[in-house]
Amino acid sequence: MKTTHTTPRLSALTIGVLAMLAGYAHAADPADTAELAASVAASANSVVVSGQRASLRNAIAAQEKADNIVSVISSDDIGGLPDKNAAEALARLPGVAVQRDQGEGRYVSVRGLGPDLNAVTINGALVPSPESGRRAVALDVLPAGLIRTLEVSKTLTPDHDANSLGGTVEVKTLTGFDLTGKLLSATVGASRDQNIGKTSPSGSVLFADRFLDGKLGVAGGLSYEKREFGSDNAETGGAWENGKLAGLELRDYLPTRERRAAALNLDYHADNASKYFLRSFISDFSDDEVRDRLTISNIAGGSLAEGQTASARGERRLRQRKYTQTIRSLVLGTEQKWDQWKLDLNGGASRSTDEAPESINDARFRGSKDFAGVGFTGTEVPHITGPAALYDAANYKLNSIALKKGDAEDKEHHLQFDLSRKFELADGSSTLKFGAKTSRREKTNDTELWSYSSKQIGSASTSMSDYITTSQLDYKLGKIGSAINPAAIRTLVSGLSRDKARVIVDSTIDDYRLQEYIDAAYLQNSIDLDTWHILAGVRAERTRFDAAGSRVDEEAGTFSPINRDRSYTNWLPALQTRYDLDAKTSVRAAWTHSVVRANFSQLAPGVSQASDTEATIGNPDLAPLKSTNLDLGIERILGDDGALSAYVFHKDIKNFTYTTNLAGSGQWANYTSAITYANGDKASVKGLELSYTQPLRMLPEPFNRLIVGANGSLTRSDADVARYDTAAKRMRSRSIDLPGQSDRVLNLMLGYEQGPLSTRLAVNYKSSYLLEMGDDILDAKQDRIVDAQKQVDFSLAYQLSKQVQLNFEAANLNNEKYYVYLGSKAYNAQYEQYGRTYKLSLKVSLF
């Protein structure tokens, strides 16, 4: 049964925005029209702007002139909020929701579609994913400071890659021709994490100038940020039955994250008809994390109710790992014009890597005997109660140590051309455009795992007392005990042989090489006739896929190679229209098609044979997800830096991919467990997006300096999942919400600008969403649901002089938590808190 939700918060916003739309859409004021034209012309010059009003004006101009439906954030918007990275900046846009990791924005979903169903480009080049099994790009690797604009294309034209169901995030970095003059600025700052009380540095440099009589534009920047912080976690994994708890973990996280990025763009304009460019970008993100935990399991009687006590196993466990994700992008191209013709030619190479050197995946110390008198209080945030012996390191002995390392690489190369010709018509103009693109993508993954029991460490001590630090863990949700020392564990395993400890299954089954070759061609024509703008065309994409993996027999300890290859073609027609009701009001409609290939981990052809009746199977024969999309909306410009819009959309999706159990059916008839991936028959997403932003100049002093903004989306999704029911001897299905889709997303902003002062208060809200299904996908009670989240951020900028600006930022002022529940909201699956973060920075602009 699907979860139902009420919508009181957005209902008021919906009524208010629609009422304003009706009021504003009647007639245009000629004075406003002239003001708008001047504004758009000024925006086209791409001057460096400061202040929220100018930032809004540039974003609105970009959205208005686009052929398709887009949402835009300019660089000034990004710098005006406490957004550490591109994901957090994108969360301010209508229809976009952010998924957070350790309190930081990481992935974005667009219009209810998960991160793996969206695409990311940097300066026109596809960004491959650093993560081993995913297509989703973790946007926390892109620092906000180096980005000129972020654009989310919600509908695709035929000259766009068709690889996004929700939207394509387009990242553009600064060029020398974006400015009328020189730019040289530097920012230094420090952030303070409230949870652990540590201060971390950050800094960036941006520059741009023109040389050779203004023909050569050079722009670039450097960015660095370090953040030491902590989070506290209580996690049951949903181990509840009839209100009784079967196990619990208390986790203390201490991550240190560093971001280093650089961009360099070169543009040579020989004249207006001949232009050349080079775009380069590199971003390096590292996460060094220590996770210390206390685990309660094997409870006498199986489980216990709140307030009861029983004997239970206690374990202290440590994980210490560091991974580094790097994204590199290089694009080289030219634009040539002659008569009414225009040729765009470019080629690019992108490479993403995820390098995780040998880490302590799990160092496990187990109580010498079960502890008596163990219990818990609280069901949403369970706290362990127990004897003092439970927290004494002397009562624990080494049980096992697991080590792990991994390397993943995702490479993409492309070459494309676009040729267009403009034709003058009696009442307007027409532009015919066609082109082709070839891309080559390769994804590889290599994982190694080693495991040692306490008997394999020789004569070394097994007492936990010899592997701890002198300090107690600063854990705010209870007590864990002394911190385990990672250095002591590494010293212990440094001299041990790896050969006999290698875990053959885990070191082989996740190793694969996948190749994806896509050749595409398109034809489109756009027509401007009076108040109509119509774009129609079709794109064809031919995909060739080759996969190599392994079949592993765990019982026999053997493996053999598996290879698969196939090819298919997708035809993708599109129609986009815009009708101008007046100089400031336009109606847009779009009918488009898109296609997204399944995740790499799902396509990898590995088979893990745990026994004669248990298997885990990759599925390289998964069909790509195909979507037919309908969009209809109205937009109204308010003055020269305000806007009002409303959009409805509907997506019909075929071949939705999910995890299922095929045991008892077909070739798996004699199996008790056959976990694999399958295509669902259908899925759909529909919704309403509303957006309103306006400086309140019509109010009396001092309220005429206020700027208000609100956007929200109401979304519903439906997908069918199925598995074979061995008892009923037939396939059974149920309907679910798409994972990651919140029914309601809301952003509210209140800004104020007066002289040198600019400040903003922002609220980001999203309702609960399905994180993942349980082992039995037909049982809704096993679904993991992420609870609703609301985050309040504040920023203030003060111009001390023409060259110097002081900035203060505060993130997560309301100390929002991350809470996951299983079945009932009253029962914890995961609870995590992060605290607030404050940042003070100084920006100096020399030019």
PETA-V7936 format. One line per field, one symbol per residue. ss: DSSP state (h for helix, s for strand, l for the rest). psi: psi as a letter, one per 20 degrees, with the letter a starting at -180 (. if undefined). burial: # if it has 24 or more other ideal C-beta (glycine too) atoms within 12 Angstrom, else .. A space follows every 10 residues. Layout:
BEGIN
ss=???
psi=???
burial=???
END
This chain:
BEGIN
ss=lllllllhhh hhhhhhhhhh hhhhlllllh hhhhhhhhhh hhhhllllll lhhhhhhhhh hhhhhlllls sssshhhhhl llllshhhhh lllllsssss sllsssssss llslhhhlss ssllssllll llllllllhh hlshhhssss ssslllllll lllllllsss sssllhhhll llssssssss sssllllsss ssssssssss sllllsssss ssssssssll ssssslllls sllssllsss ssssssssss ssssssssss sllsssssss ssssssssss ssssssslll lllsllllss ssssssssss ssssssssss ssssssssll ssssssssss ssssssssss ssssssslll ssssssslll llsssllhhh hlhhhsssss ssssssssss ssssssssss sssssllsss ssssssssss ssssssssss ssshhhhlll llshhhhsss ssllllllll lssslhhhhh hhhlllllll lsllllllll lsssssssss sssssssssl lsssssssss ssssssssss sssllllsss ssssssssss ssssssssss llllssssss sssssslllh hhhlllssss sllsssslll llllssssss ssssssssll lsssssssss ssssllssss sllllhhhll llsssssssl lsssssssss ssssslllll llhhhsssss ssssssssss ssssslllls ssssssllll lllsssssss ssssllssss ssssssllss sslllllllh hhlsssllss sssssssssl lllsssssss slllllssss sslllllsss ssslllssss sssssll
psi=pqpqqrlhgi ggggggghgh ghhijfqpph ghggggghgg ghhhilqpqq qhghgggggg gghhiqhaoq pqprhhggii qmohrhghgh iiqpjpqqpq pkiqpgqqqp liprhijrqp qokippoqph qgjrhppoji ioqhhjpgqp pooiqprhjq qkkphgrpoo pprprijiqi bqpoqqpqrp qpphgikqpq rqqqpqqqrq rlkjhoppqa rqppppopaq qppppijklq oljqpiqqpp popnqopppp qqqppppong aiioqqqppq pppppqoopp opqpppalpp ihrqrphrqr qqppqpqppo qpqppppppp pprqppqpcj qppppqqrpq ppqopnrprn hooppqphrq pqkpaqqqhg npppqrrhhh johijqqpgr ppqqqqpqpo qpqqpqqppq pppprgjbrq oppraqppqp pppqpppppq pprhijjcjq qiphhjkrri qqpnoijbpg aqppohhhgh ggihjqphgi ipohghighj prpppopppq qrpqpppood jpoppqaqqp ppppppqpbq ppohgikrqq qpqqqrqrpp pnqqppqppo haiipqpqqq orqrppqrqh hhipkqponh aijpqpprni jpqqpppppp qprqqppoci kqqpqpqqqp pppqkpprpr ojpiqcikhj qhpnpaqrpr grrqpqrppq pppppmhiqr qjiiiqpqqp qrqpqqrpqp qqrpohgilr pqrrprqppi ophppppppo rppocippqq pqppqqrqqp gqrahoiioh iipppprqqp ppqqqpppoh ahipppppqp qlhjlqropp rofphipphp ppqhaqpqpp qpppoh.
burial=..#.#.#.## ..##..##.# #..##..#.. .#..##..## ..#..#.### ########## ####.##### ########## ########## ########## ########## ########## ########## ########## ########## ########## ########## #########. ..#.###### ######...# .######### .....##### ########## ########## ...####### ########## #########. ....###### ########## #########. ..##.#..## ########## ########## ######.... .######### ######.### ########.# #..###..## ######...# ###.###### ########## ########## .........# ########## ########## ##.#.##... .#.##.###. ..######.# ######.##. .##..#.... #.######## ########## ########.. .######### ###.###### ##.#...... .#.#.#.#.# .#######.# ..######## ########## #########. ....###### .######### ########## ########## ########## #####..#.. #.######## .######### ######.... ....###### ########## ####...... #..####### ########## ###....### ########## ####..##.# ########## #######... ....###### ##..###### ###...#### ########## #####..
END
